[in-house]
């Protein structure tokens, strides 16, 4: 509460709870609607009604009937029914109104017994039973008019006279004021419920996006690394007897690549264990493009790079690196060509065009991939507001063309 008050003072606006509701307002909903009985508030209100009614009886002595056992029973019924107001709001609203009508018809003093009806009807409105609450209040007011202006001749106290009609206007204004406050509370509660639902939905959406991002990272890291390992393992097996030195080189490449893959996987998984912490190693970017070229060369693929690497925002830099990595991995796995070209074109300074070509033809070979490579590239580009075009060329090769914005729009 101190932090919220401090924010309120600094910001000059309404306190935080006014927008989202006080913590205790919906505690009953969180723990189960009927999980708890409102004992403390009911007991406190009962004491208040009893004490106030005794004071009112002393002030109205001679004008109204004194409190007797029946009056105290009615006070207990009117206040005690509020114990069920969370479970049976409609029944409690009509029950308290009926008890108060009997209390007034018996000629007992006016006093805080009306508070029980006000609390019951207020609760019914907030709980969504607006017609019932208005009907209970209307029934009480109509009953009072009937008793005070027509039935008073036959009801105690004896010798009483009709009430002034001006008093009925005051009572009607009191009823409208209570119901207006209840309607305002109901509106605020519904607004808070909508905001909580929107925040929960936004949190689920962020969690889904984070899981998708991690899945893409793991796919890109593992698909590339395992493809290189698969190729090198094939080379090692083929040359194990004929050329042991070349087989040793292939095994060395497998060891280095598997170690690198484990490091990148560990970095991705660390974000799950310690969310919000800065990564221990920087995210990969196009600055590591020479490493990709060297890894492709170890798998028997020659890669030519055209253009200079521009300065990119971290998100765009990572996406560009992963797109090139996935494209080269697909060349290694699915193309008969041993030559690929990567072209970097900053264009007019607002977008980066990445073009990865190979001369084909497609071999149909598969290294155990899931087939999600192109989908992952498109998702990365779309997340930044860019596009991906991938497909066979007319000359039999394959081309991946990515257009990524250099300035990424931030979500508000």
Secondary structure, 3 states (H helix, E strand, C coil): CHHHHHHHHHHCCCCHHHHHCCCCCCHHHHHCCCCCCCHHHHHHHHHHHHHHHHHHHHHCECCEECCCHHHHHHHHHHHHHHHHCCCCHHHHHHHHHHHHHHHHHCCECCCCHHHHHHHHHHHHHHCCCHHHHHHHHHHHHHHHHHHHHCHHHCCCCCCCCCCCHHHHHHHHHHHHHHHHHHHHHHHHHHHHHHHHHHHHHHHHHHHHHHHHHHHHHHHHHHHHHHHHHHHHHHHHHHHCCCCHHHHHHHHHHHHHHHHHHHHHHHHHHHHHHCCCCCCCCCCCCHHHHHHHHHHHHHCCCEEEEECCCCCCCHHHHHHHHHHHHHHHHHHHHHECCCEEEEEEECCCCCEEEEEEEECCCECCCCCCCCCCHHHHHHHHHHHHCCEEEEEECCCCCEEEEEEEECCCCCCC
